[in-house]
Amino acid sequence: MSNALAIAHVTQALALLIEANLQPEIDMAVKVEPRKPSADPPPEPTITVFLYQVTPNTSQRGTDLPTRASDGTLLKRAATALDLHFLISAYGDETELVGQRLIGSVVRTLHEIPVLPLDIIELAGEKPYLAESDLAEAAQRVRFTPTVMDIDETSKLWGMLHQTPYTLSVVYQAALVLIEGRETPVAAKPVERSTVRVLPFGAPGAPEGRRVPSGAGDASGAPNGGAPAEATAGKEPAGAAAQAAAGASAGAATGRAGTAAGAADGTVTGTPVRMTSGKAPVKGVAKTAAKAAARTRKGTQPNKVTQAGKSPRGAAKGTAPATPTDSRTDSRTDSRTESPTNSTTADGGPDRTER
C-alpha cells in the first residue's frame, strides 16, 4: 500500500527510468521532463511524460470491502486501486529524425523493463516533494503496458491540449497503484472464553448427522441403511438369483420340447442353453429356444384334415374321397379326386391349413 503521493512518485520514476536507459543509441543530451507537451516545441531534444488520465482498476476495485461494521467502526483500512495513463512525446530536429529516435528508445526501454525497478523508485523518492512517499514499501509493483489508440482517439486526446501542436507520441498504462487510507482500524477484541464440547452422534445436544438420500449408501457401505457389505458378501443378490432360476426353467422346457420332437422321428434333439457362471442366460437365447420348441410341437401334430376325414379347403362340394377305379373311369373324375394326404387342393392351390 502507498499514500497519496504514489501517483506523483510513479510519474517521476517513469521519467527517471527513460532517462537512465537512453544510451547507447542516443549519444546526445536529452531532457526528460514530467509535464504535458508544450505549446511551443522546444528546439533541443526533449521527452515529456504527461499523466493525462487516472482510472480505477476494475479487477481490484472492491477488494477492501467491507471497511466498516454496521455501527460505523472501522474494520479494515480503505484502499483504492488505480491505473495511470501516460502520454510520452518526443521533440527534436526533424531533419535528423531525433523525435523518432527518442520514441524508439522509449519503446525499447519499457518493453525490456516493464516493471518499475526498486532502485529507480528510491531514486525518485529523493526529490524533496516526494520525501514522504512510501511507494518503495508497497508490495505491489507498477507494470507498464502499451495502449493502442486509433486516429480518432488520438485526435480527441490532442484536442484536449489547447493550442498544442501534435508530435510523435506513445501511450502507456501503469498498473497497479494502491493508495491506502489514513485511519487506523480498531483492533478486534480478544477471545475471553473458549468452550469446546465433544459429543457422539445421537447423544442429547449433539448435532444431527447428514441424512443419506434414497438409493445412496450409509457410512458403513450398506445401501439405504441396510446390512454392511461384509455381511452380504457371500449372498447372491435377489435379482440375480431370480434371473438364474428363470434361465434354468427355460432351459429345462427347451430340453423337454426337443426330446418330444425327437421321439417322433426316432431322434432326440434339444437346444442347449448357454449358461454362464453366476449369471442368467441371455434373453435373446431364451426367446429363440422357446420359439423353436413351439415350432417343433406344431410339426409333430397330425394334419387336422387327415384326422377328420374331410376334404381340404378349396375342394368342390360333393367330392368324395379318392377310391381305386378302373381304367374306364372318367378322366374328369380323376382330376377332381385327390389323396387325403395330398398337400394341394382340388383346384391346384396350396393347402391353407393353419399352423
KEPABA-746502 format. One record per residue: x, y, z of N, C-alpha, C, O in turn. Coordinates in steps of 0.001 Angstrom, whole numbers, plus 500000, padded with zeros to 6 digits. Example, Ala and Ser with C-alpha at 12.3 -4.5 7.8 and 13.67 -1.06 7.14 Angstrom:
513190494310507800512300495500507800513200496700507800514236496681508465 512850497750507080513670498940507140512900500030507870513409501138508039 
***
This chain:
500830498816500000500000500000500000500880501256500000502020501237500465 500319502342499467501045503607499398500110504726499834498897504547499943 500698505860500075499899507021500457499529507815499205499712507342498083 499012509016499406498520509815498287499619510304497361499307510752496258 500874510244497742501981510682496896502392509633495864503322509865495092 501718508490495838502126507414494937501957507798493472502768507388492642 500931508571493130500710508937491729501869509784491209502432509496490153 502218510821491952503343511672491530504656510913491558505540511167490740 504787509988492489506026509210492581506194508332491345507302508218490820 505129507719490880505224506877489682505595507719488460506404507283487641 505027508898488326505353509763487186506830510146487180507489510086486142 507345510541488347508759510916488426509669509708488177510705509834487524 509284508550488693510109507351488488510120506929487025511142506454486530 508990507096486321508954506750484898509894507653484103510591507181483205 509919508942484423510828509856483727512282509476483980513101509522483062 512609509107485200513982508695485503514345507390484812515483507218484374 513394506471484710513657505194484033513981505420482568514901504796482040 513243506300481899513506506570480481514859507262480313515620506933479403 515152508216481185516410508955481071517619508067481311518661508260480684 517497507091482215518632506240482549518930505187481487519971504533481555 518043505006480505518232503945479507518247504478478078517893503758477144 518658505743477900518753506289476548519989505790475810519964505634474589 521026505549476514522266505063475895522097503569475569521312502886476227 522815503059474572523861503717473762523349504283472448524122504886471704 522032504103472133521556504564470825521584506090470723521898506645469670 521256506756471820521193508217471811522496508767472399522790508563473577 523261509458471574524562509991472007524532511510472157525541512185471953 523372512030472513523221513469472689522537513733474020521962512830474626 522604514963474461521949515340475710520444515463475475520001516170474570 519676514772476295518220514748476162517604515129477500517990514613478549 516657516026477445515931516422478644514652515584478739513872515521477789 514445514944479889513226514160480147512470514859481264512931514893482405 511305515420480936510550516230481885509166515625482111508486515274481147 508733515494483387507378515004483684506354516144483626505939516665484662 505961516518482440504988517594482229504258517340480917504615516446480150 503222518150480678502465517994479442503219518625478280504085519472478498 502905518226477045503601518800475890503423520319475840502353520846476145 504476520991475456504470522451475421503802522959474150503845522320473099 503180524134474282502572524754473100503629525207472109503368525268470908 504814525523472598505941525877471732506942524733471748507599524523472768 507081523999470680508014522858470660509441523309470972509932524264470370 510107522635471903511486523014472240512443522640471118512247521620470457 513490523462470890514447523135469807515391521999470160515825521266469272 515721521834471438516651520787471845515909519459472019514694519459472212 516617518333471954515962517023472150515311516946473531515958517164474556 514004516629473530513228516609474772512206515486474712511624515194473668 512008514860475882510949513848476056510069514304477200510564514587478290 508775514379476965507827514775478008507001513561478427506558512780477585 506802513412479729505987512346480305504778513009480946504890513664481982 503611512831480315502402513541480736501349512536481211500925511662480455 500938512673482467499851511850483007498533512541482654498174513556483252 497820511980481679496609512643481192495327512041481755494263512642481602 495389510857482411494158510250482915494475509271484031495483508565483998 493571509244485041493643508300486156492298507591486233491264508249486348 492292506264486172491055505474486194491141504412487276492233503946487602 489995504020487841490018502926488822490301501595488155489859501337487035 491033500765488848491336499428488349490128498524488565489695498328489701 489587497978487496488339497215487576488504495884488315487570495422488970 489669495275488217489846493964488851490046494042490355489795493065491060 490502495205490866490782495344492299489924496431492948490291496980493987 488795496734492339488005497861492826487414497600494203487449498492495051 486882496432494457486180496167495714486887495212496648486237494579497481 488191495087496537488909494132497382488992494569498841489241493736499712 488790495851499128488901496326500506487578496292501254487530496702502414 486507495822500636485200495798501298485035494521502099485566493483501704 484298494565503239483757495776503848484813496470504709485676495818505297 484734497783504774485701498548505558485182498930506934485969499207507839 483868498947507100483285499353508387482190498382508806481565497722507976 481973498314510130480903497495510683479585498250510593479536499388510125 478514497598511049477198498234510992477093499455511888476300500356511615 477881499500512952477859500655513846478842501741513437479013502720514163 479499501585512272480446502588511790481876502366512217482744503161511858 482157501325512964483525501063513404484379500619512227483955499782511430 485563501166512118486465500825511022487049499434511240487717499182512243 486792498532510289487299497170510374488574496980509566489463496233509975 488669497643508430489825497495507547490133498857506927489232499620506579 491395499131506803491795500403506197491441500413504716491767499481503981 490776501469504294490336501562502900491530501715501969492532502340502315 491403501139500795492461501216499778491815501278498410490911500500498106 492272502192497596491747502333496239492802501910495230493981502231495378 492376501197494215493269500692493173493104501550491923491983501773491465 494203502025491377494179502962490260495066502488489116496035501754489311 494699502935487907495520502780486705495888504175486205495038505064486146 497160504362485846497650505647485373497936505553483878498536504588483406 497498506567483147497655506588481687498580507748481318498308508905481636 499684507408480636500731508385480328500821508610478826500687507685478025 501054509880478468501348510264477091502814510686477038503209511664477672 503611509946476284505054510201476195505339510742474795505123510057473795 505827511983474740506081512661473464507565512974473336508272513109474335 508030513089472091509448513344471806509575514534470869508788514686469934 510571515379471125510837516565470310512311516556469916513155516020470635 512603517146468782513983517252468299514018517722466869512984518036466278 515216517770466313515411518216464942514809517187463981515210516024463971 513851517629463184513182516719462268514081516297461119513893515226460541 515055517133460784515942516749459687516810515544460033517224514799459144 517082515354461302517866514201461747517002513135462425517522512186463012 515680513300462340514724512320462906515010512072464383515011510928464836 515245513121465116515561512979466532514348512474467304514474511614468175 513173513011466983511978512578467691511706511088467523511342510419468490 511872510568466344511642509146466099512681508288466810512367507210467315 513911508769466847514954508021467558514679507978469048514940506968469702 514156509065469589513825509088471016512642508176471336512648507483472353 511638508175470480510473507298470707510903505832470632510411505011471406 511795505495469730512289504115469651513009503704470911512873502565471358 513776504614471496514463504301472747513463504100473888513661503230474736 512388504900473914511368504757474962510668503408474856510473502728475863 510293503023473651509582501748473459510487500577473841510040499631474490 511751500640473441512669499565473798512862499459475305512931498351475837 512950500585476003513167500576477453511978499983478192512160499145479075 510758500402477849509573499938478576509190498504478191508492497829478948 509630498047477046509395496636476705510414495730477396510102494600477772 511618496237477555512668495456478216512522495484479726512812494490480393 512076496605480278511895496748481726510445497175481985510199498353482247 509490496259481920508082496661482079507685496956483526506699497656483758 508427496442484493508105496645485913509047497711486466510255497686486229 508460498646487208509249499752487755510245499221488783509824498667489799 511556499371488553512557498819489480512556499557490815512166500721490905 513002498846491842513023499422493182514073500529493293513841501523493982 515215500376492633516234501414492739515792502721492081516150503797492559 515030502649491008514500503858490376513468504519491287513406505745491376 512650503694491970511662504248492897512360504981494040511946506071494433 513412504381494565514142505031495657514853506303495175514938507281495918 515360506294493942516000507488493402514995508619493204515305509783493462 513812508281492753512776509307492600512296509821493949511894510979494060 512332508975494976511912509411496303512861510385496959512546510932498015 514019510618496361514960511582496912514566513033496605515133513968497170 513609513207495724513134514553495447512488515121496715511811514392497439 512693516423496992512131516987498229510613516879498305510068516663499387 509928517024497190508468516972497197507922515541497266506708515351497343 508808514527497239508379513131497360509023512443498556509072511215498626 509515513240499491510210512649500648509262511834501522509696510871502153 508002512186501578507041511484502429506364510302501734505515509640502330 506720510039500520506099508924499794506649507586500288507834507467500601 505788506601500352506181505246500770505942504228499657505634503066499923 506086504674498411505873503750497285506891502625497294506583501520496849 508086502874497784509112501832497811508737500683498743509244499574498576 507865500920499715507464499881500661506257499080500185505854498119500840 505688499461499071504499498759498573504885497376498055505910497195497398 504030496413498373504281495042497908503960494885496427504564494059495742 503008495677495929502605495599494529503476496521493686503519497728493920 504172495948492704504999496736491821504177497235490621503228496584490187 504565498397490104503856499018488985504394498450487681505605498358487485 503480498069486787503848497495485491503325498391484377502215498915484462 504134498565483329503776499410482199503436498535480993504170497611480644 502303498855480368501866498151479162501447499183478123500822500183478477 501773498967476852501385499943475813499887499907475552499244498864475666 499350501063475202497935501212474877497803501563473400498464502475472904 496936500823472704496719501062471278495602502089471126494516501914471677 495864503143470391494886504201470143494808504451468640495830504606467972 493569504489468114493393504767466697493450506274466443493704507057467358 493212506669465193493324508076464809492271508918465528492551510044465939 491074508382465678490005509146466320490330509405467794490168510526468275 490785508383468506491126508558469917492328509480470096492369510294471018 493293509341469211494455510230469288494067511683469027494584512601469665 493152511877468082492703513243467792491964513850468980492133515033469278 491154513055469650490450513562470830491428513880471959491256514865472676 492446513049472112493419513286473175494180514592472954494334515398473872 494645514786471743495383516015471474494456517217471375494897518357471518 493194516973471133492241518085471127492032518669472513491673519840472638 492251517875473559492147518401474924493301519338475263493172520191476141 494428519181474570495588520038474810495435521291473950495775521298472768 494925522329474559494568523526473801495814524179473196496794524448473890 495749524426471884496800525108471136498167524417471270499211525069471290 498129523114471359499378522327471421499501521538470128498646520701469842 500541521782469338500693521048468081501028519578468340501698519227469311 500538518747467440500765517305467579502216516964467280502846517553466401 502725516006468027504050515452467786504000513941468009503067513421468621 504994513265467515505021511805467629505027511399469106505845511877469893 504081510491469469503907510118470876503511508651470969503101508032469987 503645508111472181503172506770472537502414506876473851502651507780474653 501488505923474060500641505927475256500893504630476008500919503548475422 501079504760477325501315503595478187500394503669479403500025504744479875 500040502481479887499223502367481096500066501763482210500781500783482001 499976502354483387500695501868484564499697501288485558498760501968485976 499902500036485931499009499363486879499870498421487731500757497777487170 499680498308488959498556498774489735499091499691490828500114499385491440 498409500826491088498811501755492131497746501710493222496584502031492971 498135501317494421497215501220495564497480502374496524498599502570497001 496430503125496792496506504238497733495669503880498951494468503630498844 496314503860500099495674503417501339495204504617502149495777505705502087 494138504378502913493604505420503776494501505700504976495480504992505218 494143506768505738494975507173506868494486506632508200495278506503509133 493219506315508313492675505881509601493176504490509954493408503635509099 493330504312511264493775503018511782492556502239512256491790502756513069 492350501023511784491169500261512211491258499883513677492344499741514238 490082499720514290490006499333515695490404497873515823489942497016515069 491264497610516785491698496230516999490534495381517481489705495844518265 490469494149517020489399493238517429489567492841518882490684492769519393 488459492586519538488508492186520943489094490787521070488833489926520230 489878490556522106490437489214522295489362488226522736488314488619523250 489630486969522533488696485911522929488743485774524451489789485466525023 487609486006525096487552485937526553487437484503527056488061484156528059 486676483685526400486469482308526849486198481425525634485420481783524750 486841480291525608486626479328524525486092478034525114486660477504526070 485019477527524558484377476309525047484360475291523919483900475573522813 484864474112524215484905473030523240484157471844523814484505471370524895 483153471356523132482352470200523561482496469093522521482435469336521316 482687467871523017482812466701522150481693465746522514481672465219523627 480763465511521603479613464641521830479505463642520690479719463998519531 479174462391521009478959461415519934477628461670519249476747462327519803 477494461150518055476239461304517329475129460540518061475324459420518533 473975461177518138472831460576518811472692460975520261471635460756520853 473729461558520862473649461983522253472813463247522357472738464008521392 472187463490523490471394464713523665472272465950523477473341466076524075 471792466848522637472530468070522374473507467971521240474075468989520844 473740466773520686474673466611519574473989467003518267472776466833518147 474703467506517313474084467853516025473656466605515278474288465555515388 472591466725514528472083465603513757473010465337512577473560466255511970 473165464039512271474012463663511146473349463984509826472142464215509757 474121463994508823473593464286507496472768463113506993473205461963507034 471572463423506520470689462378506019471177461865504675471564462631503792 471144460528504547471574459891503309470385459828502371469353459281502758 470471460355501165469341460309500241469003458882499843469812457966499984 467770458718499335467295457395498941468142456843497816468412457542496838 468568455586497944469392454941496928470873455044497177471661454396496489 471278455855498159472704456005498448473066455177499660472195454876500476 474317454801499801474787454003500909475067454846502125475263456057502021 475088454189503317475400454914504535476902454852504785477677454444503920 477293455264505980478727455321506292479373453949506311480575453829506076 478578452891506594479135451542506662479256450880505309479784449774505199 478753451573504244478860450998502909477650450197502504477617449655501399 476618450100503393475426449341503063474431450249502383474303451396502811 473714449827501355472743450682500680471512450900501531470957449954502092 471069452204501631469852452578502335469852452106503782468807451686504278 470950452159504456470978451811505870470813450339506135470475449963507257 471038449481505150470879448052505349472086447443506012472869448128506671 472229446132505828473345445430506452474637445825505797474644446184504619 475723445772506516477019446128505926477376445210504780476831444119504615 478351445721503969478754444948502798479409443634503185479322442658502441 480085443592504373480738442354504778479711441253505065479971440077504812 478537441641505595477538440634505944476884440038504713476418438900504761 476837440762503630476167440282502430477151439880501345476764439673500195 478417439770501707479420439461500684479209438063500119479451437846498931 478761437097500944478608435718500481477252435416499913477005434278499513 476343436397499855474997436155499362474869436688497950475506437669497566 474018436005497185473761436436495822472598437414495822471624437166496533 472636438493495084471516439415495042470250438718494587470286437755493820 469105439239495088467820438610494793467523438671493299467025437700492729 467817439789492664467547439902491237468334438901490424467791438291489504 469622438716490747470441437753490007469948436324490211469952435532489268 469513435976491452469008434631491705467738434360490911467550433263490385 466849435382490822465612435196490068465893435002488584465264434169487930 466834435769488058467171435598486651467789434232486385467498433615485360 468636433751487291469239432429487102468174431336487130468231430388486347 467185431473488049466120430470488123465269430473486865464898429413486359 464957431670486354464161431753485134464893431133483953464296430451483121 466216431387483894467000430801482809467038429286482883466961428605481860 467157428757484098467182427298484244465864426676483822465855425622483187 464712427332484176463399426800483792463244426798482284462734425840481703 463700427909481634463585427967480181464428426882479524464018426281478531 465623426633480091466474425590479519465850424207479660465926423390478743 465229423947480814464594422646481012463423422443480064463249421362479501 462605423508479888461462423397478984461922423152477555461318422365476826 462983423822477163463502423624475806463999422194475614463793421594474559 464660421651476647465151420276476542464026419269476407464121418319475630 462947419480477174461804418567477077461151418650475711460755417637475135 461042419887475189460434420038473865461276419338472804460747418692471899 462609419477472932463472418821471951463377417307472026463439416637470996 463227416754473228463103415306473391461820414794472771461811413754472112 460706415546472986459422415123472422459454415176470908458897414306470239 460113416210470359460190416307468900461051415191468331460757414671467254 462095414821469028462961413749468529462319412388468594462658411502467809 461389412206469523460722410908469637459892410607468413459719409436468075 459366411621467727458506411390466575459288410825465403458757409988464673 460501411241465197461268410751464055462433409858464463463313409574463650 462442409427465686463456408479466102464722409088466620465671408364466922 464774410425466736465974411078467251465595411956468418464453412395468544 466551412199469252466340413046470413467266414257470262468493414157470286 466619415373470110467395416616469960466954417599471004465834417530471511 467794418471471308467477419525472288468320420752471993469438420660471486 467771421866472313468508423127472109469227423472473386468589423804474385 470540423403473377471253423707474622471120425190474952471022426033474060 471119425488476227471035426853476718472399427231477259472951426561478133 472925428307476728474249428744477169474130429389478532473404430365478720 474842428838479457474810429343480831476199429869481163477221429329480741 476187430924481924477440431483482414477481431361483908476442431325484568 478674431297484445478848431097485881478306432283486643478798433405486524 477246432000487456476726433030488344475855434042487634475474435035488253 475506433839486325474708434825485603473562434127484910473643432936484610 472487434867484654471321434330483959471612434270482470472425435055481982 470955433333481700471174433258480252470706434523479570469876435268480091 471242434741478430470879435921477671469420435817477253468941434741476895 468708436966477302467274436945476994467030436493475558466064435780475284 467911436911474632467701436527473242467783435028473035467033434474472232 468685434359473749468811432894473625467565432197474141467099431232473536 467014432681475264465814432058475839464630432205474903463868431254474726 464453433389474292463331433594473373463465432707472136462477432143471666 464681432583471610464899431745470420464593430280470717464005429583469889 464996429812471907464723428416472267463230428164472419462738427108472023 462502429125472991461054428941473168460339428884471831459427428077471648 460752429754470875460111429721469559460411428413468841459530427871468175 461631427889468958461975426614468306461146425464468874460715424578468136 460924425484470199460119424416470813458677424466470325458054423428470103 458138425705470156456752425823469685456624425312468261455647424639467933 457592425620467412457517425117466034457646423600465994457020422953465155 458443423026466880458612421574466904457316420870467314456943419840466753 456638421459468315455365420840468764454317420880467670453565419921467498 454256421991466918453274422067465835453600421090464720452697420541464090 454895420870464472455273419951463397454961418498463712454750417706462794 454927418132464978454653416732465355453174416400465391452827415219465425 452262417410465385450827417125465428450351416659464059450817417193463053 449424415664463969448896415189462662448032416252462009447543417164462675 447850416131460719447067417098459967445612417012460385445032415930460470 445030418188460648443631418223461084442707417693460013441704417046460314 443037417961458769442178417493457675442224415977457583441211415334457308 443405415405457814443536413945457744442787413284458885442156412244458697 442854413896460100442166413303461241440661413321461053439997412339461385 440112414378460543438656414497460437438109413759459230436899413543459153 438964413358458267438485412656457085437738413547456147436965413050455328 437924414826456221437210415778455385438118416227454260439343416112454315 437469416736453256438237417269452134438837418597452520438228419388453241 439996418825452049440640420097452390439897421268451797439061421129450904 440239422449452336439594423659451864439862423864450386440927423517449875 438890424427449718439041424695448299438564423574447413438475423762446199 438247422388447972437759421281447148436304421492446772435577422159447508 435848420935445628434458421080445183433541420319446108433883419251446616 432330420905446324431353420261447202430863418970446571430699418868445355 430632417984447434430137416697446962431206415787446421430903414711445904 432424416189446527433508415344446024433874414307447069434175414674448205 433859413095446747434148412006447689435632411737447700436351412087446764 436077411118448753437499410760448812437866409816447670437032409056447177 439100409879447274439560409076446130439543407594446470440043407200447524 438968406751445583438932405290445745439525404669444497439594405315443451 439958403411444599440525402750443413439486402611442310438369402170442580 439805402957441133438903402872439968439626402168438843440852402054438832 438819401690437882439422401034436738439780402059435689439593403260435886 440280401592434605440753402472433548439629403140432814439841404104432078 438345402598433023437249403200432304436668404389433031435751405033432522 437166404688434181436638405833434928436939407107434160437986407260433532 435968408022434240436125409290433502437329410057434023437525410200435230 438120410540433094439323411289433492438980412565434229439785413100434990 437712413067433979437346414278434692437166414016436166437444414884436994 436696412814436507436537412456437914437893412332438576438064412731439728 438886411765437836440227411641438414440853413000438679441609413177439635 440531413941437830441149415261438045440593415956439257441245416816439849 439327415565439643438756416203440826439016415433442092438629415868443177 439671414285441972439898413435443134441338413619443594442250413750442778 441529413628444888442866413767445446443021412836446619442040412411447229 444202412536446916444502411679448056444334412465449334444599413667449354 443899411818450403443741412547451675445050413133452157445062414095452925 446139412562451714447426413059452206448080414035451243449201414495451461 447320414356450122447914415290449170448030416669449817447171417085450595 449110417362449476449349418665450091448761419796449296448940420960449655 448017419468448156447398420522447351445914420300447295445441419182447498 445166421356447021443707421272446938443312420803445559444153420615444681 441988420614445379441487420095444109441729421070442972441945420650441835 441699422343443254441895423316442183443354423671441973443656424623441254 444278422917442592445700423162442391446301424164443331447490424472443237 445491424687444249446037425687445197446725425040446364446548423845446600 447507425796447100448222425218448261447292424959449414446247425593449562 447698424017450221446930423700451422446950424868452368448034425341452711 445805425365452812445708426550453655445440426184455104444899426978455873 445823424987455456445638424570456866446490425467457759447693425619457547 445835426062458768446550426957459682447534426159460509447250425045460949 448695426751460710449727426119461506449988426967462696450834426626463523 
***
